[in-house]
Amino acid sequence: MFRRIKIRTALSMMVFSLTALLLFVGILGLVAVQSGNKSFATVDTEVLPGLVALNESSELLLRGRLDLRLYESLVATVTLKKPKLHSSVPEAR
């Protein structure tokens, strides 16, 4: 059957089949890009606000820890000094 096909007909069939394949792959690519855009939009609206809030809470926790360390260091320097007792009565020997 294929031996009786002219070269022109065979080349035309090949060009049309490759064009159809290229069109199919192009449409498949466009569908994939649209699906990716929808997925990124979902991530942007649902996931990122939670991550931003988590980052902010982490920063606030770090600030709290630093404030506690500063307070601890200030209290530690005050308690390390021995208090001087001032008495108006001299000690008896």
PLY file of the C-alpha trace (Angstrom):
ply
format ascii 1.0
element vertex 93
property float x
property float y
property float z
element edge 92
property int vertex1
property int vertex2
end_header
0.00 0.00 0.00
2.74 2.48 0.97
4.87 1.58 -2.06
2.40 3.16 -4.41
2.34 6.55 -2.56
4.09 9.35 -4.34
6.97 11.17 -2.67
4.98 14.39 -2.63
2.12 12.70 -0.80
4.47 11.07 1.72
6.22 14.38 2.43
2.87 16.16 2.78
1.64 13.52 5.25
4.89 13.82 7.24
4.65 17.63 7.38
1.00 17.50 8.46
1.69 14.85 11.13
4.64 16.84 12.52
2.50 20.00 12.50
-0.25 18.18 14.42
2.32 16.85 16.91
3.79 20.34 17.37
0.31 21.78 17.91
-0.49 19.07 20.48
2.74 19.69 22.41
2.16 23.46 22.33
-1.36 23.12 23.72
-0.10 20.72 26.37
2.56 23.27 27.36
0.01 26.07 27.63
-2.22 23.93 29.84
0.78 23.11 32.06
1.70 26.81 32.37
-1.87 27.73 33.35
-1.91 24.94 35.93
1.39 26.19 37.34
0.03 29.72 37.57
-2.98 28.47 39.52
-0.72 26.52 41.87
1.52 29.53 42.48
-1.54 31.70 43.12
-2.73 29.18 45.70
0.67 29.17 47.38
0.71 32.97 47.35
-2.70 33.33 48.98
-2.72 30.36 51.38
0.82 29.39 52.31
2.84 32.61 52.29
0.78 34.52 54.89
1.41 31.70 57.35
5.13 31.76 56.61
5.23 35.53 57.06
3.45 35.23 60.42
5.84 32.47 61.47
8.83 34.62 60.57
7.43 37.58 62.51
6.80 35.43 65.57
10.32 34.07 65.31
11.69 37.62 65.24
9.58 38.56 68.27
10.76 35.48 70.13
14.37 36.35 69.38
13.81 39.91 70.63
12.30 38.53 73.82
15.26 36.23 74.35
17.69 39.08 73.80
15.79 41.26 76.26
15.87 38.48 78.85
19.63 38.04 78.32
20.16 41.76 78.74
18.06 41.79 81.90
19.94 38.76 83.22
23.30 40.38 82.57
22.22 43.61 84.26
20.87 41.80 87.30
23.96 39.58 87.50
26.32 42.59 87.60
24.28 44.24 90.34
24.12 41.13 92.54
27.83 40.38 92.18
28.79 43.59 93.99
28.93 43.15 97.73
26.85 45.66 99.55
28.61 48.06 101.84
27.18 48.33 105.29
27.19 51.80 106.71
26.69 51.79 110.38
26.96 54.68 112.68
27.90 52.47 115.57
31.48 51.25 115.55
31.99 47.57 116.05
32.89 46.42 119.54
36.13 44.57 119.94
0 1
1 2
2 3
3 4
4 5
5 6
6 7
7 8
8 9
9 10
10 11
11 12
12 13
13 14
14 15
15 16
16 17
17 18
18 19
19 20
20 21
21 22
22 23
23 24
24 25
25 26
26 27
27 28
28 29
29 30
30 31
31 32
32 33
33 34
34 35
35 36
36 37
37 38
38 39
39 40
40 41
41 42
42 43
43 44
44 45
45 46
46 47
47 48
48 49
49 50
50 51
51 52
52 53
53 54
54 55
55 56
56 57
57 58
58 59
59 60
60 61
61 62
62 63
63 64
64 65
65 66
66 67
67 68
68 69
69 70
70 71
71 72
72 73
73 74
74 75
75 76
76 77
77 78
78 79
79 80
80 81
81 82
82 83
83 84
84 85
85 86
86 87
87 88
88 89
89 90
90 91
91 92
